[in-house]
Structures are given as C-alpha cells and as structure tokens.
Amino acid sequence: MKISIIGGTGGMGEGFALRWVVNHDIIVGSRDAEKAARSAEQYMNTAVSSYGNSMKGTIKGADYISSARDSDILILSIPYESIKLTCDSISNNIRNECIIVSPIVPMERNDAGFTYIPFEKSMKSAAHILAENLPGKKVVSAFHTISEVKLKNINESLDSDTFVCGDDQDAVTKLNQLIGEIKGLRPLYLGSLSISYQAEVLTPMLLNASKKNKIKHPGIKLT
C-alpha cells in the first residue's frame, strides 16, 4: 500500500512514516520538495537502524501534488486554515479510490486555555470543510487524540484509542486495519463524518487537562 502524508515533515508525519514503513511505501509531502526529501532521508535512516531487514517499505519525499498522485491512503496533516488552499492544489490529482484521512484539529489558545474554533467562532469542523472541498472523495477522520511524542517513539506502545468517523464503510474498514498496525492503538468507530467534531474537540480538552494536572503526552482509552 502507498501512504502519502501531506504535512509529513511535522512530528505526526514522522511518527506515521516510522510506524507504517514496516509494511508500506511512504511518501512524505511538503510544499518544498527538497525539505520533504531531507525529512524522508532522515526518517528512512531511523527506520533502517530500528527495523533492519524486517522492513518491507520505503520512505521518499515529494511535493504536495506528487504526494497526492497514485496514493492509496492520503493523510492531510495540515493546519485548519490551510484546508481549502491545499485541497485546491491537489484535488485533480487524487484518485477516486484513494482514502483521505483528516487528523486536523481546529483549535487555538487564549487566556482560558485551548479552545475548539468551530464552537467559539461558529465555524465548521475540519472534516466537514475537507469533505466540502473534496466532493465525491472518500474522507475519513481519525488520530485527533494521539500523542505526537509517543507516535514517534516506535519502541513505545501508544496504549490508546482513536475515534474514527466516516460515511464510506469500506474506507473506514481499510483505515481501521492500518490503525491496527500501530502498536497499542485501537480504532473505535464513532459514526458518520458529520459528527467528527465530537472527536476533534477532544484534543483541546486533553491539552487543557494535561497542562492543569501536569500529565505528559496524554491519550484516551475507553474501558
């Protein structure tokens, strides 16, 4: 399977690449192709030293358009305010069979702490805006409450759940299988894409709780 991560030079992108390269080919996407190539080389060196001959995949860098083209799974690890611009640049290069994944959380920080922008400013959820700008595509949301630090530490189990929202059940099933390849991460289907805000809003809640209670790298797990 070919997995592309737009915004892949960030911490989440690094974690996804290192976790999934064991079985899949990874493309790290950035607006700057040279930056993507440098990050991909760094990730690949880390993966080779960790997995050795057991690794089946590769990690390469590319620009946004090249990353989107021919991908089976496309992770959009981008800021909320960049959704429309990014979709406009890649929409014509995404295959109909591609599953597009949104881990995007629209939040900001003020004197009260971290807040969820759609609630504060009467705006739409990240998944809603993404689906609007990629009509007819298979959009699924997930990974909102995953610790970036834990994700990058491939020797550590995440011991967490992630809520998955989507309208295409085949896409949800395939993403759940991919999530299951990450040690200690359990996918839980939350419902249709229209209620993705329920998963997105958990991120500022977690950050506020962790800061007030001095908890490092929190996650969520239902018991």
Salt bridges, closest charged atoms under 4 A:
ASP72 OD1 - ARG95 NH2 2.94
ASP88 OD2 - LYS84 NZ 3.03
GLU97 OE1 - ARG95 NH1 3.30
GLU108 OE1 - LYS121 NZ 3.44
GLU132 OE2 - LYS124 NZ 2.58
GLU132 OE2 - HIS128 NE2 3.24
ASP159 OD1 - LYS221 NZ 2.57
ASP161 OD1 - ARG186 NE 2.76
ASP170 OD2 - LYS174 NZ 3.35
GLU181 OE1 - HIS24 NE2 2.91
